[in-house]
Structure formats: structure tokens, C-alpha cells
Amino acid sequence: MNATMMTVNPFGENLYILWDESTHDAVVVDPGMMRDVERDMVTKFIDEHNLNVKHILLTHLHIDHVISARWLADKTGADVCGSAKDAQLGLDLPKEVEHFHINAEIDPLTVDRDLIDGDTIQLGEEIIQVLHVPGHSPGGLAFYLPESALLISGDTIFNGSVGRTDLWGGDMAQLLNSIREKIFPLPDETVIASGHGPTTTVADEKRYNPFL
């Protein structure tokens, strides 16, 4: 599995493009592009690699992770997949734009496919496993690729930190429980690719994360 990370928008959000070398089927995780130059960067990458984007996967529905989700879905024909437990966040996206003084327009977002814990997504020869990791938001999801030893964690856990829980629907006890029950049981060598900042591993976060 090929994986590329791009950091976009003023919040320094990491979006991920995963694709299969043989089929060129791809998914884009958390397309948070806010400027035309960022959108052009992503579509240029997709075109240059001749990718067939099948799904837009959302770890949660905060504005910095989803502002270009519907735009990219319309551009590629992909469906938008996320948790219905974050439905209120999707409806409130125009308020978030106003609250954070973002120079953009966005309609309320609803997902095309509701992902729940235990769902799987086929991408070429590999399976993406869906983990429900609430705490940062009610519908927080992580995407685990066991064959690639890769976890895309959204804003649940970071290198040496964890996601904030002071926004709507946040719950610190729930967040820490999600990490302990869903992420820490994964193999130690699993690379954690977070929604912001550098990558880390399960082993390092078990050993060094001060919140855990």
C-alpha cells in the first residue's frame, strides 16, 4: 500500500492519500484543503498517479478535516464516509467557518456512508479496518491497515499528546479509554499517522505519552 501525507490549511492538518499500486484504487482521508492552491495540489497528485478515488474517509467532522470533502467527492465521484454520530458537527460546519474566521463558504455536510466500529473497506489487496474511537468527538474514527502496520488516528492521539476534548461532544475519560482499548492493543510497531504533527508508533506512545 502506498501512503502519502500532505499538510494543509492554517491548522496544519494532515490529509492522507492511500492507494494500491496495481489497481490504482485510492482513498483520501480528511481532505481539509482550504485554499485553491491546496486543492490543486491534491488533484494534481491524483491525476499524476492516475488514481481512482473510491472513498473519502473522515476521521471526524471538524472543519479543518472536512472542508473539502464534498468538493473532492464531486470532483472524483467518490462517496463520503464517516460516522453518523458526528452528524451535528456536520450540520454546524457553517458556524465553525464563522467562529474560526475562515474565508470560505461551506454547506452543512452529511456522510453518504455511515461507518461503524468493525466495518472494513477493501483497497486493492488490503483491508482497512474501522475503529470507533470517541472522545475528541462522538463519532471519532481511526483507520487501521494491519498489513501495512499503519493507523490513521485523526485527532485521537498525537506524538506525545492526545486530542482536545473541550469542543462539542468531547470527553477526556472517553478519549483515554478509546486509546487504551482500541489503539494500544495494536502491535507495537504500528505507525500512528495523526491528524496533526509527526508520526509516532504504538510502542512509543505506550512508553512516553504523558497523558497515558
N, C-alpha and C positions, 0 to 999 in steps of 0.2 A: 504494500500500500504506500502510495506517495502522499506526503503531507506537507503543505506549505502554510506558513503563518504570515499574516500581514497585519501591521498595527496601524489603526486608523482613528480618526476623529480626535477632538481635544481631550477626551477622556483616556486616550491611549488604550483603546480596546483592541484585543487580538481576535481577528477572524481567521478561520481555518478553511482551507480547501483540501479535501481528501479525494484522491482518485485512483482508479485501478488502471494499471499500465496497459493491460491487454484490451479491455473493453472501452477505456476512456470514460466510463461512467464516473460521476463525481457527485459529491455533496458539498455544500458550503455551510459552515457553522457560524452563526452570529454575524451576519453582514451588517456591520454598524457604520458603513461609509456615510459621511455627512456632506462631503464636497464632491463636485463633479470630477475633480482630478482623482479622487479615491475610487469613485465608481468606474472611471475609465481604466484605472489600474487593474481592477478586478476583472472587468470584461475583457481587457486585453490579454490577461493571463489565461482566461478561459478560452479565448479564441486561438491564442498561440499554441496551446496544448490540445486543441481540438477536443475539448471536454463536453460531455453530455451531462449537464447538471440535472440530476434526478430529483433531489430534495434540498430544501433549505431547512436546516436543523437549528432550532433555537434552544439554548440552554435555559433562558428565561426571557421575560418580555420587558425588560428595562430599555429605555430609549437608545442607550449607547450600544446595545447589542442587536437591535431590530429595525433601526430607522430605514434601512434599505431592503428589508426582507421582501415586502410586496413588490417593490420596484424590480428586484432581481428575479423574483418568481415570474413576473410578467415578461421579463426580458428573455428568460431561458425556458419557460414552460414548466418549471419545477413546482412542486407543491410545498407549502409552508407547514412545517411540522413542529409542534411544541406541546406544552401541557395546557389543557383547558383550565387547570387550577390557577393559571395566571391570567385568566380572561379579563379580570378587572384592570390589570395593568395594561393590557392591550387596548381596552376601551379608553383608558386615561392617557394614552400617548400624546394627544394634542396638548393636554395640560402639562405634561413633562416638558415638551418643547418650550412652552411659555415659561415654566418655572426655571428652567436652566438657561433661558435667553438664547436658545438655539435659533439661528437664522435659517429656518427650514419650515416647510409645511408637511404635515403627515395626517393621514386619516386614521381613525381607530383601526386596530389590527385584530383580526380573528384568524386562528390557525385553520388550515384545511384538514389536518390530521392530528387528532389528539393522541399524544404519546403517553404511555403509562409504564410504570416500572415493569421490567421483564420483556418489553417489546424488543424485537430485533429488526434490523434493517440490513438487507443484503447489498453489498457493494463489491461487485466483481466476485472474487473468490473469498472475500472476507465478510464476517458478520460484525455489525455494530450493535452492541448491547445498550439498551436504555436503562439508566439508573435514575430513580426518583430521589433527589437529594434536597428536600425542602429546608428552609431556614433563611437563606438570603431572600427568597421569595417562596410563596406557597407551592408553585409549580416548578421549582428548580430541577433541572435535569443535568445529568452528565452522560457522556457517550464513551463507551469502553470498547476498544478494539483489542481483544485478547491476543490475537496472532501477532499484532504489531507492538504489543505491550505499551499501549498508548491510552491515556484517559484525557478527554477534553472535559474540563471540570467547570467551565463557566466561572461564576464568581463565588463558588462554594469554598474553595481553598486556593491559596496562593503560595508562592515560595516564601515560607516563614510567616504566613499570616492566614486569615480567613476572611470571608465576605462580611460586609457590614450588614447589620440587622436593624438599623434604625429607620428604614424605609417601610412603606406599606407592606404588611404581611410578613415582616421579618421576625425571626425568633431565634435568639442565640442558642438556647438549650436544644432546640430542634436542629439547628445547623451543626452543632458539635456532634449530636447523635448521628446525623446523616454521615458525617465524615468517619466516625468510628465504626458505624455499621455497614456502610456501603463502599467506602474508599480504602480504609486501612486494611480490610481483609484481602485486597488485591495483591498480587505478587510484588515483593519489594522493589523489583527492577522496573516496575511500571512507570513510565514517564507521565507526569502530570502537566498538561498544557492548559494553562489557566486563561481566564478572560482578560487579565491584565498582568503585565510583568513577565519575568523569565520563567522558563520551565523548571521543574524540580522532579523528584521521584517520591514514590510512596515511602521508601526507606528513610529518606532524608526528613520528610515531614513527620514521620513517627518519632524520629530521633530528636529533631531540633525545633519543631514548631512550638512556640511558647504558649499558644492557645490550647494545645492538646496535651 
